[in-house]
Amino acid sequence: MEIKNRIILKRGKEQSVLRFHPWVFSGAVEKIEGNPVSGDWVNIYDYKNNFLGAGHYQQSSITARILSFQEMIPGIDFWKIKLSEALNARRNIGLPQEKVTNVFRLVHGEGDGLPGLVIDVYDKVAVIQSHSSGMHKDRNLIAQALKEIMGEEITAIYYKSENDKESGEYLIGESTVPVVVSENGTLFKVNWVEGQKTGFFIDQRDNRQLLMKYAYGKKVLNTFCYTGGFSVYALKAGAELVHSVDSSKSAIGLTDENVRLNFRDEKINHESFPDDVFKFLEENKNQYNLIILDPPAFAKHRDAKSNAMKGYQRLNHIALKNIMPGGIIFTFSCSQVINRELFYNTIVSAAILAKRKVRVLHHLSQAPDHPVSIFHSEGEYLKGLVLEVD
């Protein structure tokens, strides 16, 4: 399929594309030739008519997402090449690891040169989620290419809309839900049909593993626990007790299921609470010496940045104020519009308000199967710190 639609950029607006940034903003566009609708392929040119890239068109502030900086014909061969590159990149970092880790992210949008596309693998099921009209439009071609390159490694491919409330569909095969997957030898039930995102927060895998170094003998509070990932790891590490808190009763149910899955006949000290995290922290002072703060994105767009910073400051202030002396805090932000420096400064302000001495032990990020393109720093969405409090 030849690409006939063309976007011509204003003079000087080609510089970001020449630096391989994959987004073309509406303000950079001089004119559009053809009649593309959202999801169509377009070629992008500078003001002198020099080819710059090819990608998906969208009627939004990001007018085009570039998938190739070379002239190409979008079809099954293109998708097989791109998906093969992503699969090889995962194998280079040891994923999947047989009998240890069979849940991983295969495609991470701009980090894999495929802006707008996420593919997560849960054992033998791949879950596709599109974040652009173009990826939604090309979903069947993507699924076909994925099946061809992975063969029997994948028996079903499920497509889930970006809007979690909309129903999805199997593009290839079918599967029972939920399935039990293994992450670092720890078991979790995953439900991609009803769960948030694609069903599991894979990006915290290495941070959950790090938690085990600190959890032995500790009294642990896991806030915004969702499926209880940090709770299960803390229990496996030998925590004295673990309390899991989430405002969602369904999330608490998932946490309890995953705890039972890993500790069927063992005596463990775990309790879960369907409660507001801020309220729970205020009402349970000096009870914990390890706290995990992993809230949902407080800011999903720039207009919400100021309120998000206040939210992160308040949450961390309460935890810093109420943790036992010598305690450890794992604190995170998954808001893309809150960069690493801004998040760090917000935690500093929370520590000042709490009037506690705080040391930074680790700077954390997303797992390496969620790569960040060096040309697209916006892809580093997950920021974290491990803090020691006097």
N, C-alpha and C positions, 0 to 999 in steps of 0.2 A: 504494500500500500504506500504509494508515494505521498509525501506531505506537501500539500498545496497551499495551506494557510501560512501567512508570513507576518511576523512582527518586526517592525523597524524601530530601532531605538533612537532617542535624541542624541545629538552630538555630546560626547563626553560621558554618556550614561552606560557605555559599554565596558568601562573599567572594572566594575565588580565582576562581570561575566568573564572577562579576560583573566581575572584572579580566581576563576572557577567557583565563584559563589553561585549556588543553583537557583536562586530566586530572582525573578524580574518583577519589579514593582510597577504598578500602574503609572506612577509619575515619571517613569523612565521611557515610556512608550511614545513615539512620535506618531505612528499610524499602524493600523492593522489592515492587511490585505487579505481578501477572502471574507468569508462569513463564519468564522469558527463559533461554536457553542461550547459551553463548559464541558471539559473532558476530551475535546478534540486535540489532536497533535498539531503543533505549530513549529515552524523553523524561525529562529531569531537571527536578525542581522543588525550590524551597526549602521550608522547614517551613510556610510560609503558603500553599503550593500555587501559587506564582507560577512560570511557565515560565522555565527558565534555558537549556536547550539540548537538542540531540538528537545521539545518537551511537551508537557500538557498545558493547555490553555484553561484559564478559569476566570470568570467574571467576578473578580474580587481585588483586594488591594495587592495581592500577589497574582499578577496576570499570567505568569508562566513559571512552571517548575521544570528545570532543565534535567533531563535524564541522560543526555549525551552531548558532549562537546565536539563531536565529529558527525559529519553527515551520515545518515543511516536511514534504513527503511524499517519502521516498526512492524514486527511480526513475531512469530514463534521463535525464530532463531535469535532475535535480539533478547527476548526474555530468557531463553535458555542460557545464553552467555552471561547475562547479569546475575541470574540466580545461581549459576555454577560458581561464579566469582565469590558470591556471598557464602555459599556452602563451603568452598575451599578455605575461606577466611576463618570459618568456625572450626574446621578440622585442624587448622594451624594452631589454634589455641586449645585443642584437646576436647572439643565438643562434637557430638555427644560422647560421653564416656560410659562404655557398656557396664551395666549393673550398678553404676554410681550416680550418673547424671544423664537423664534422658529427656530433660526439659530445657529448652534454650531458645533464644531469639535467632532466627535465620536471616531476617531482613530488618534493618533498623533505619528506614527512611533515608535521609540525606547522608547518614554515615556509611551507607552502602551504595550511594549514587542513585537511589530510587526514592526521591522525595514523595511523601504521601502514602508510602506503603510500609506496613508492618506485617511480618509473618512470624508467628511463634509455633514451635513444635512441642507437642506433648506426646511423648512416646511415638506412636505411629500415626498421630493426627496432626495435621498442620492447620493452623487457624490464621486466616488472612483478614486483615482489617485495613480499610482504605481511609485516608484522611484527605483525599482530593477527588474531584469529579473524574479525573483521568484514570486513576487507579480503580475507581468503582466501575468505570466503563470497560476497562481492560481485564476485569477480574477473571473471566473465563479463560482468556488466553494465558494469564499468569498461572492459573491452576493447571492448565494443560502442560505448560512448560515445566512446572514444578514436579508434576507426576513423572514426566519423561526423564528428568535428571536424577530423581531420587528413587524411582522404581518401587520395589517392595519395602523400602524403608518407610514409605508412607502408604497407608491404606485408605485414608479419608482426608478430604480437604474441606474445611468449613469456612464459609464467608460470613463475617459479622460486620454489620454496619457500624460506622463511627458513633452513631447514636445507640447507646446500649439498650434503649427501650424498644428499638425496632427489631423485628424478628430476623434471624439469619437463615442461611440455607447451606446444605451440603452441595458443593460443586462437583465433587468426585467422592464416591463411596459413602459410607455411613459409619457411625460409631455410637456405642452406648455412652451415656453421660451420667455421672462424672467418671473419669478415669483416675487411677492412682499412678502418680509419677514419682520418680526418685530424683532428689537434688542433694548432691553430696552424701548419698546414702540415707537421706531422710525422706520419709514418705508424705505426700500431700495429695488430697483429692482436688481435682480441677474440673470445674464446670464452665466451659467456654460459652455455653448457651445463656446461662442466667448470671454468671459472674461479671464483675467489673472488668473493663478492657477486654483482654482475650481470656481472662479467667484466673490469672496468677501474676504476681509482681516479680517477674524473673530478674529484674534489674538489681535486686537487693541480694542476690545469691552470695557474693563474696563478702558483703557486709554482715550477713547472717553468720557466715563461717567465722569471721573475725570476732563476733560477739562471744563465741564459745571460749575464747581465750580469757574473757573477763567474767564469765557468768558463774564459775564454780563457787559454791557456797554463798552466793549472793541472794538477796531478796529483790526480785526483779519485777518491774512494772512495764508492761508492753502496751503503750497507748496507740489508738487507731489501729488495732491489731489485725483487722480484716480476716485473713485466713489463718492467722496465728503463726506465721513463719518464724518470727523472732522468738515467740514463746516456746515453740517446739525445740529450736536450737538451744535455748537457754536451759531447758529441762534436760536435754541430752548431755549438756556440759556439766550437769550436776548442781544446778541452782538449788538453793535451800527452799525457795518458794517462787512461784511465778503467778502474777495476776495479769489478766488480759482485759483490756477495756476498749469498747467501741460503742458508738451510739446506735449502731445497726444490730438488731436482734438476729438477723440472718447471718451477719458476719460473726457474731458470737457463736452461733450454731456451727459454722464452718470451723472455727477455732477449736471448739470442743471435739468435733469429729476428727480433726487432724491430730489432736493430742491423744485421743483414744487409739487412732490408727498406729501410732508409734509406741504407745505404752499400754498395751492391752492388759497385761497381767502384772505390771510393775507398780509399786507404790510411789506415787509422785504427789507433790503438793502444788496443785494448780487450781485456780478458780477464775472464772470469767464473769465480767460485769457489763450488762448493757446500760451504759451510762454516758453522760456528757463528760468528755475528758477533762475540760477545764474545771468543772465542778468537782470531779473525782480527785484531781490533784490537790485542790484547795482543802478538801475534807480529809485527806490522808497524808498528813505531814509527818516527816521523819520516820516513815515506815519502810522506805526502799533505799538500797544503795546501788542500784543499777536501774536506770530509766531509759526507755526507748521512746523517742518522739518522732513518729513517721506520719505526719498528717497528709491528707489529700492536698492537692494544689490549692493554696489560698488565692492564687492569682493565675487565671488562664488567659488574661489579655492585659495589655499595658495600663488600661484605665483602672484596673483593680490593684495596681502595684502598691500604692500608698496604704490601702487597707490591709493588704497582705503582709506588709512589713510590720504593721501594728499587731497583726495576729501572731506572727512568728515571735515578735518581741514579748508579747503577753504570755504565750505558751511557755517559752523558754525561761522567762522570769519566774513564773510559778514553779517550774521544775527545779530551777537553780536554788530558789528560796527554800524549797521544802525537802530536797534530797538530804539524806543522812551525810554527816561529815565523812570525807574520803570517798564519796560516791562517784559513779561513772555515769555520764549521759551520752547516749548515741542520739544525735539530733540531725534531722534532714529537712530539705526543701526539694520538692519535685516541680516547683513553679519555674517554667522556662524563662519568664520575664524577670525573675529575680536571679541576677548573676552571682557568681561565687563571692566576689568582693562585697556586694550588698548584703548577702546572707551573713557573711562573717561579721560585718559591722553591726548588723542587727543583733547577733548573739553577744557581741561586745557590750552593746547598750543594755541588753537584758542582764548581763553579769554585773554591770555598774549599778543597776537598779536593785539587784539582789544583794549587793554588798558582800559578795563571796569571792574568794580567790579562786581563779579558774585557770587550769593549764590545758592546752590543746595537745592531745596525744596522737591524733590521726586526722588527716583530711581525706574524705571519702568521696567516691563518685559511683556511677553506674558500672555494672559488670562489663567486661570487654566484648561480649556479644551484643552490646549496645554501643557500637563505636561512634566516635565523633570525627567527622571530616575536618581536617586541619583548615579547610577553606570555609567551614561553616561552624563557627564557634557556638552558635545558638543551639547546636545539638547537645551540648553539655547541660542537660536539664536537671540531673540529680546531684545535689550538693549535700555533703554531710560532714560533721565533725564529731570526734570522740573527745569528750571533755572530762577532766578530773577536777572535782570540786573539793575544796578544803573542808 
